């Protein structure tokens, strides 16, 4: 199973076509995307909703909630299949790394109770 955000992250620097809910299409290269499916694209050809007018745009930003659908090359889907998809596979990749603040095993440096540094002469 391929998740949409994994697919978009793999599609960076790849050509794509985006159709908006208003009928306009944007064909260009995906520069970046975020968690809201907002897209930053480069080298775009914008087509009007009736298909009679075209504009060449060096770069643009497409808000995620205005997207009707995306078209990506088949190679992008093949690239995504190589990435880990299950939570277990992702956890295995990061196993043994630092957990951030606190984590298991104590060792925190706060003023909390317990531990060797707690109270006493």
Order of alpha helices (4+ residues) and beta strands (2+ residues): alpha-beta-beta-beta-beta-beta-alpha-alpha
